[in-house]
Every structure is written in structure tokens, then in C-alpha cells.
């Protein structure tokens, strides 16, 4: 079975000597290469940032309001019903085909 090599992208970084030394020491202490350390660190931080921005956090009062709004979705919406009926009529008409 032939396996295809996964393509990799390159990222170039510029930093001060002090920051580079700090990162190199941390990578050596962790027992990984500089590249592996940078990738793992950046990946973990990226996941944290995205999780924070994509997670919905509500107070108990806001959760109650949110669930209340979900529970009240069954009330009649005449404009929506008219639009749905118009769409179905159009879709089933011979000119729509």
C-alpha cells in the first residue's frame, strides 16, 4: 500500500535573540525540537483562543431567557407561514420546473 506524503507549509518567524534563547531552552527542557515545541505551543494557544471566542457563556438569568425563547417558538408567525406557502406554491408550479 502506497502512502502519500502529507504536504507541509512553512512559517518564517523573526524574534529577538533573548526570546529565541528562551524558546530554545524551553524546547530542550521539554525534550522536543524547536519546531515541534513552537508548533505544539502555537496549536494549543490557537485552540484556547478559538474555544473562548466560539463558546457561549451566559449567566443563569441569560440562560433562563434563552431557554424561554426556545420554548416559545411554537407561537404563530403569519408572515413566515405566508412565505412558506408562497414558496411551496411557486415550487409546485409548472413554471418553476
Backbone bond lengths (Angstrom), bond angles and torsions (degrees), N, CA, C in turn:
res aa  C-N    CA-C-N  psi(-1)  N-CA   C-N-CA  omega(-1)  CA-C   N-CA-C  phi
1 X - - - 1.446 - - 1.529 108.70 -
2 X 1.297 115.74 130.79 1.452 121.24 -178.91 1.520 109.90 -91.74
3 X 1.315 116.27 132.20 1.459 119.97 175.56 1.514 108.70 -108.12
4 X 1.301 115.01 138.00 1.450 120.10 178.91 1.519 110.07 -88.89
5 X 1.308 115.84 138.96 1.460 120.28 177.66 1.525 109.04 -70.77
6 X 1.307 115.43 133.82 1.466 120.50 179.12 1.523 109.07 -74.71
7 X 1.346 116.86 129.31 1.461 117.97 178.52 1.526 110.74 -69.79
8 X 1.287 116.00 145.98 1.459 121.67 179.37 1.518 109.47 -119.80
9 X 1.307 115.64 150.17 1.454 122.24 176.14 1.524 108.30 -104.71
10 X 1.303 115.87 153.49 1.458 120.83 -179.57 1.523 109.25 -105.56
11 X 1.317 116.34 140.68 1.461 122.97 174.37 1.525 107.14 -126.11
12 X 1.303 115.83 123.82 1.472 120.37 177.81 1.526 108.77 -101.86
13 X 1.316 115.84 135.03 1.458 121.77 -179.20 1.523 110.28 -124.86
14 X 1.305 114.73 147.28 1.455 120.45 172.32 1.528 106.91 -123.99
15 X 1.310 115.59 135.58 1.463 120.17 -179.08 1.522 109.42 -150.64
16 X 1.291 115.03 169.95 1.470 119.58 178.01 1.533 108.74 -76.20
17 X 1.324 116.29 157.85 1.469 119.13 177.29 1.537 112.81 -58.55
18 X 1.322 117.03 -36.20 1.472 119.72 -178.77 1.524 111.31 -65.74
19 X 1.329 116.64 -42.75 1.468 119.52 179.47 1.523 109.85 -67.68
20 X 1.331 116.91 -40.95 1.465 119.62 178.12 1.525 110.52 -60.24
21 X 1.323 117.02 -45.33 1.466 120.41 179.74 1.527 110.88 -60.28
22 X 1.317 116.53 -42.71 1.464 121.04 178.24 1.525 111.17 -59.46
23 X 1.342 116.48 -46.44 1.464 120.60 -178.43 1.523 111.17 -68.20
24 X 1.317 117.06 -40.70 1.467 120.78 178.13 1.528 110.40 -62.07
25 X 1.334 117.37 -43.04 1.475 120.75 178.12 1.526 111.14 -62.99
26 X 1.321 116.34 -42.16 1.468 119.75 179.78 1.528 110.91 -64.86
27 X 1.327 116.88 -41.55 1.464 120.32 178.50 1.523 110.67 -63.09
28 X 1.335 116.13 -43.65 1.469 120.19 178.78 1.523 111.06 -63.33
29 X 1.316 116.33 -40.63 1.465 120.17 178.48 1.522 111.19 -64.07
30 X 1.331 116.21 -36.70 1.471 120.74 178.53 1.524 111.63 -77.86
31 X 1.336 116.69 -12.82 1.457 120.60 177.94 1.520 113.69 77.70
32 X 1.330 116.40 28.61 1.462 120.27 179.02 1.525 109.22 -128.57
33 X 1.317 115.23 165.12 1.459 119.29 178.30 1.523 109.69 -69.69
34 X 1.327 114.81 162.68 1.457 120.52 178.15 1.528 110.13 -59.63
35 X 1.332 117.13 -44.85 1.473 120.87 179.47 1.524 111.43 -61.13
36 X 1.334 116.66 -46.19 1.465 120.14 -179.38 1.525 110.82 -62.72
37 X 1.329 116.19 -40.08 1.461 120.45 179.45 1.524 111.22 -64.11
38 X 1.345 116.28 -47.09 1.462 119.98 -179.69 1.518 111.66 -63.50
39 X 1.321 117.35 -43.27 1.462 120.44 -179.63 1.522 110.77 -64.29
40 X 1.323 117.45 -47.26 1.462 120.76 -179.28 1.526 111.00 -62.92
41 X 1.329 116.71 -42.57 1.463 120.47 -179.42 1.524 111.25 -65.76
42 X 1.326 116.50 -45.54 1.465 120.39 -179.66 1.527 110.82 -66.00
43 X 1.313 116.46 -39.94 1.463 120.58 179.70 1.526 110.86 -63.81
44 X 1.309 117.18 -45.18 1.470 120.85 179.45 1.521 111.12 -62.04
45 X 1.318 116.63 -44.78 1.472 120.39 179.94 1.524 110.93 -66.06
46 X 1.319 117.26 -39.59 1.468 120.91 177.96 1.523 110.33 -61.70
47 X 1.332 117.03 -42.03 1.469 120.50 178.04 1.526 110.98 -62.69
48 X 1.341 117.12 -41.61 1.460 120.95 178.58 1.521 111.16 -61.35
49 X 1.319 116.57 -47.60 1.468 121.10 -178.27 1.521 110.56 -62.39
50 X 1.337 116.86 -45.18 1.458 119.60 -179.24 1.525 111.31 -67.65
51 X 1.318 117.64 -37.91 1.465 120.16 178.29 1.522 110.80 -63.03
52 X 1.333 116.50 -40.71 1.464 120.12 178.81 1.524 111.51 -66.28
53 X 1.331 117.18 -38.07 1.465 119.22 -177.22 1.521 112.70 -81.71
54 X 1.333 117.62 -20.48 1.459 120.64 -177.07 1.523 112.99 -105.24
55 X 1.317 117.78 4.02 1.455 121.97 -179.64 1.522 109.40 -101.87
56 X 1.298 114.70 134.13 1.455 120.41 179.45 1.525 108.86 -93.64
57 X 1.315 116.87 117.27 1.457 122.30 178.17 1.517 108.49 -114.94
58 X 1.312 115.23 121.02 1.463 120.06 -178.12 1.522 110.17 -125.42
59 X 1.314 115.05 150.17 1.461 120.48 173.25 1.527 107.65 -72.28
60 X 1.332 118.06 163.21 1.471 119.55 177.47 1.534 112.16 -55.29
61 X 1.320 117.23 -38.41 1.470 120.34 178.58 1.522 111.42 -64.48
62 X 1.336 115.65 -42.08 1.468 120.01 179.04 1.525 111.68 -67.98
63 X 1.349 117.41 -36.98 1.464 120.07 176.28 1.526 109.73 -61.99
64 X 1.328 117.25 -43.05 1.459 120.00 178.86 1.528 110.93 -60.52
65 X 1.332 116.55 -42.41 1.464 120.26 178.71 1.528 110.66 -65.19
66 X 1.312 117.05 -39.87 1.462 121.69 179.59 1.526 110.49 -63.47
67 X 1.333 117.15 -49.12 1.462 119.99 -179.98 1.518 111.65 -67.07
68 X 1.299 116.99 -34.12 1.461 120.43 176.39 1.528 110.04 -62.96
69 X 1.313 117.04 -42.28 1.466 120.72 178.19 1.523 110.71 -63.93
70 X 1.331 117.38 -38.77 1.467 120.34 177.12 1.523 111.07 -66.31
71 X 1.325 116.31 -37.79 1.465 120.19 -179.13 1.521 112.36 -70.17
72 X 1.316 117.88 -22.18 1.459 121.36 -176.98 1.524 112.89 -100.74
73 X 1.314 116.49 27.90 1.464 118.96 -179.27 1.518 112.86 -82.20
74 X 1.343 118.02 -7.61 1.461 120.78 -176.59 1.524 113.75 -86.46
75 X 1.308 118.39 -1.49 1.451 118.71 -178.48 1.532 109.55 -69.53
76 X 1.315 117.63 149.48 1.467 121.05 -176.89 1.524 112.07 -61.86
77 X 1.303 114.74 141.40 1.465 122.46 176.54 1.527 107.16 -130.77
78 X 1.328 116.58 87.76 1.469 120.72 -173.36 1.525 113.81 -57.55
79 X 1.328 118.54 -40.86 1.470 120.03 -178.97 1.531 111.00 -65.03
80 X 1.330 116.30 -39.41 1.451 120.02 178.59 1.525 110.71 -67.48
81 X 1.331 117.16 -40.96 1.461 120.58 178.40 1.530 110.80 -63.95
82 X 1.320 117.18 -40.60 1.465 121.07 178.32 1.522 110.38 -64.73
83 X 1.321 117.20 -43.85 1.457 120.77 179.52 1.525 110.89 -63.05
84 X 1.316 117.85 -40.99 1.465 121.28 179.01 1.524 110.40 -65.70
85 X 1.312 117.30 -42.69 1.469 121.07 178.95 1.531 110.38 -64.08
86 X 1.330 116.99 -42.97 1.470 120.68 178.01 1.527 111.14 -61.95
87 X 1.323 116.73 -40.89 1.458 120.55 178.81 1.519 110.87 -63.92
88 X 1.337 116.85 -45.85 1.465 119.84 179.84 1.525 111.18 -62.90
89 X 1.324 117.40 -40.81 1.473 121.36 177.59 1.525 109.68 -61.66
90 X 1.321 117.03 -44.87 1.463 120.90 -179.99 1.521 110.71 -64.33
91 X 1.343 115.98 -44.02 1.461 121.03 -177.72 1.525 112.15 -63.83
92 X 1.323 116.39 -35.18 1.458 120.98 -178.75 1.517 113.28 -87.32
93 X 1.322 117.41 -4.49 1.471 119.69 -179.20 1.539 109.59 -77.80
94 X 1.339 116.80 151.09 1.472 120.24 179.54 1.527 113.17 -61.98
95 X 1.313 118.40 -28.84 1.475 120.43 -177.76 1.528 112.50 -73.08
96 X 1.320 118.05 -18.77 1.472 121.39 -179.32 1.526 111.60 -81.55
97 X 1.298 116.99 -11.76 1.481 120.00 -176.32 1.449 111.25 -91.84
